[in-house]
Amino acid sequence: MHPLAEPLRAYALGLPEAWEDHPWGENVAKIGKKVFVFFGLTDTDRPFSLTVKLPESSETALSLPWGTSPGYGLDRGHWVWLSPPEDAPLDMLEEWIAESYRAVAPKRLVQKAAPT
């Protein structure tokens, strides 16, 4: 298992009122009915990845060799697919998960989340 997978999942699910769901066989973190992180399929043969909504940081994320557009028109919504290496900075990925959370969460919950 990728060493960042569980810490990032735990971080996402630790945000106010976040919960895990499994639509389409994928692991996702939601706030209410809205997905804020796609963690990919549960198939262990696939490399670890996550997809997050980055209205502020999408250009930075897309400039990395392991950041790309997820396709399906999601790039227009600032979604970015990331396949981070094992030594990717955990704090940067956590901040991107927090940014994605803030992009979809109700304002009352954003105020409870970690500051930017």
Secondary structure, DSSP 8 states (H G I E B T S, - for coil): --TTHHHHHHHHHTSTTEEEE-GGGEEEEEETTEEEEEEEES-TTS---EEEE-TTTHHHHHTSTTEE--STTGGGGTEEEE---TTS-HHHHHHHHHHHHHHHS-HHHHTTS---
